[in-house]
Amino acid sequence: MTSKHTDSLEQSRDKLYHNPNFENVSNKPSELVATNDNSMAELVSVGLPVRNGGETLRSALDSVLCQEHKNLEIIISDNCSTDNTPLIALEYQRRDSRIIYHRQSKFISVLENFRFVLDEARGKYFVWAAHDDRRSADYVSQLLNAMRLDPEPILTFGECYSTGSIEEEGCIAPHDFDNSILHPVQRMRKAVNPMCAHLYGLWRTDILRSIRFYPCVWAWDQPVLPAAAYLGKFKYVPGPKFIYLTVAKSHVERAAYQDGKLSFNKYRSMLELLIATYRTSAGVGGVLIGMLATFFVVQMHARNLPSFILRKW
């Protein structure tokens, strides 16, 4: 990037950050107002929480906007980004009225940012989209069709691909998450898994929103999934692709990026994970269900206890 281009970008960014209406901004195009219950029934909300995601945000947005299912609202929550994220988000919003852009007035945790876009959703169905992941054009339509054909699943998800580049599709990453033939406790046990890519599948909004999230620096999403699995089934749908960008980060780096934490203590973080798991599942099923979910997490990590103790984080 030339110095002239950099100066221009900095001037534009400075102009945005010093606009009195920019902080805590919420741009909601009037065209998105639903006119009847029918249109809302097929509206799919896509929540995109982001912080300093300028390098990959364009490809992530492109993969959402090119979906075959067109009745979408795309909710971007910018968590006080200091790069060109707001410029890209506003540029895309000008091009597509389905995009709603929020900029948080103060820094919040990654869990709070994911929750924010969920709470803002108006559609019957909901998808989380990370700023560095992509999906095939039939992703929403195929997952939604599976929901229409089978009223039981609360989550549908397709093929998971892993790549180190936003230019490539990468290779398929086997991901066994389907629990549609299991009873609730078995579903919970299967959902306790460090691989949580299906979190980015298609959810029934009301079910997901009924789960209360609790703070957890280490893998905030892990406590959510067993609670969700207790409430309903996860279904595998062959075909639609979710393309996950692998980024090499230590837990210390993730804690700093996601929650602004300057340090990461693995023992304290493990305790936070167990507490969050208990509280989340107890919130949907009571004390016994909370205890079971916590036991399943302990059981999973106990199998890797030596490496947990010896590994540098």
N, C-alpha and C positions, 0 to 999 in steps of 0.2 A: 504494500500500500504506500503510495507516495505521501510526502509530508503535506502537500497541498490538500489531498483528499482527507488526510487525518485531521487537519485543521478545520476543514469544512464539517466533518462529522462531529468534532468536539463543539463547534459553534452551535450546530443544530441540537446536540444533546443538552448543551448549557441553556439554550433557549427553552427547551422543554422542562428542565429541572427547575427553572426560575419562573415558570408560568404559575401564578397563584392558583390556577384551577387544575394543575397537573397532579399534585399530590392527592392521594386517595381518589383518583379520578375513576369514574365509571361511565364508559361510553356505551350506551344501549340504544342501538338503532330502533326507531319506531316500527320499522317493517317487521320486527320479530314478534310483535304482539299477536297472539293466537286469536283467531276469530270464532272458533268453535271447538267443541270437545273432540271432534273427529281429528282435527289437525294436531291437537295436543297428544292424542293417543299414539300417533306415529312420529312425534318429535323425539329425536335422540339428542341428548345433551352431551357434549364433549368438553370435559374439564381439563384445561392445560395449565397446571401450576409451573412457574418458571422463575429461576433466578440466574442471571448472567448466562443465558443460554443462546446468545447471539450467533455462535458458530454453527449451530445445528437447527435453530428454530425454523428457518425457512423450509428445510426439507421435511420437518415434522408437520408444519402447517400445510405444505403442499399435499402430503399424504392424507390429511384429513379432508381438505377441500375438494380433492378429486374423488371422493367416495361416490359410489353409484347411488346410494341412498342420499338424497339431496336435502331432506327435511332435517337439518341439523341446526343447533346453536352451539357455537364454539366459545367457551368462556375461558379467557386468558386471565390468570392472576399473576401479575408481575411483583415478585417479592423484593422490591427495592433494588432492582438491577442497576449496576453501575457501568454496564457495557452498552452495546447498541440494541439490546432487547426491546426497549420501548419504541425505538424508531422503526424496527421491523414490525412489531405488533400493530402500530398505528398505520403503517404503510399497507399491511394486509387488510386491516379493518376498512380502510378507504376503498379497497378493491372488492370486498365481499361483506355485505351487510349482515351476514350470519354471525360475524365475529363481535363479541362483546369484550371490551378490554377494561380490566381493573388494574390500578397500580396501588399497592398497599402503602399507606402513609408511614408505617414503621415496619421494621423487620419482624417477621414471624417465623415460627419453626416450619419445617417441611410438612409435618403432620397437619398443622393449622392451615397451611396453604392448600393441601389436598382436600381438607375438609371444607375450606371456603368455596372451592369450585363446585363441590358436591351440594352444598347448601344453596348455592345460587341456581342450580339446575331446575328447569321447568318441565323437562321431558319426562315421559313415563319410563324411558330407558336412559342409561348413563354409561359413559366410557371415560376413563382417565387416559390422558395422552401425555406422556413425558415429552420434554422439549428435544430429546435426542433419539426418539424411537420413530419407527415408520410402520405402515400397515398397507396391505394390498387394497386395491380399489373396491373389491367386493367384501371387505372386512365387516363393515356395519350391516350391509344388506344380508349377508349369509348368516351372521349371528342373530340378527333380528328375525329372520325367517325361521330359524330353529326355535326361537322363543314363541313365535306364533303357532308353530306346529305342536309344541309341547309346553303346556302351561306350568309344568312342575319346576323346571330349573330357574334359579334366581341369577345364575351366571352362565354365559356361554363363551367359549374361547376356542380358537382354532390352532393352527400350527405355529410353533415358536421357532424363530430363526435367530441365530446369534452372529454378529459381525463386528469387526473392529473398524469399519469404515462406513460413512454415510453414503458412499457411492456404490456399495455392494450389498447384495442380499444376504451374503454369508451362507452358513450351512445350518441345516435343521438341528435343533437342540431337543432331543427327546424329553418330553415333559408330561408325566403321568399324573394328572390332577383330577380326572373324571371320577366322580363319586356317586353317579346317578343310580347305582344299584345297591348302595349301602344305606344302613340305617343311621340316624343322627350321630350317635357316638362314634361309629366307624368313620363317618364322614369327617368328624372333627379330628380324629387321629391321623387320617390321611392328609388333612389340610395343614398339619404341622410339618412344614417343609421349608428349608431355606430358599428353595426355588419358588418365587412368587410371581412369575410372569403373568399368570392368569388374572392377577389383580387388574390388568389392563384389558380385560375382556368386556363384554356387554352385560351390564347389571340391570336388574329391576330397581329403579331409583328408590322407591319407598322402602324396600327391604334393606338396602345398603344404608340409607339415611337413618334407619331405626337403630343402627349400631352406634354406640357412643365410643369415640376414640380416646385413648389415654396416652399421655406423653411417654415416649420411649426412644432414646437416642439411637439405640442399636436396632435396626430393622423394625421401624414403627408399623410396617404392614403385616408382620407376622402375627401379632395378637388379633388382628381384624379377621383373618381368614378362618380360623377355627370357629369363631363366633358366627361368622356368615354361614359356614358349613353346617352348623347346628340348625340354622334357620331354614336352609334349603339346599337344593342339589346344584352341583357344578357339572356342566355338560360339555363334552368335547365335540366340536363341529369340524369335520375334515374339510380342508380347502383354504379358508381365509388365513392369511399370513400376518403374524406380528413379528416385526424385525427389531430385535433388541440390540442396541449399541453397547458393547462391553467397554467399560472405562476402568482402567487400573487405578484404584484409589485405596489407600489404607483406611482403616476405621477412623483414625485420627483425622485424616483429610476429609472424610465424609461428615464427621461430627462438626468440623469447622464450617464446611460448605452448607450443610443442611440446617444446622441449628445454631451456628455461631459459637459453638463450644470450642474453647482453646485447648482442651485436653480430653482424653478418652481413657477411662479406667474400665478395663474389661469386666472386673468383678462387680463394680457398681452398675455397669450397663447391663450385665446379666440379671442382676436383681431387679432393675427397672423393667426388663423384658418380662420376667416372671410376674411381677406385680401387674403390669399392663395386661398381660394375657389373662390373669385371673379376673381382673375387674371387667375386662371387655366381655368375656364369655359369661361371667356371673350376671352381667347386665342383661343378657338375652335369655338365660336359662336358669338362673339361680346359683346358689352357693356350690352345689354338687357339680354342676356343669363347669363352673369356674375352676374348681379344684381338678377336675378331669383334664381340662385344657392345659392347666399348669403342669400337671403330671406328664402329659404327652411331650411338652417342651423340655422338661427335665430329662425325660427318657431319651429324647433325640440327642441332646447335647452330652449326656453321660456317655454315649457311644464314642464320642470324640473328645473325651475329657483330657487324655494326655496331650493331644495336639492343642487343645484350648489353653492348657496351662503353659506349654512351652512356646507357643507361637507369639511372635512379636506383632503388635498391633499398630 
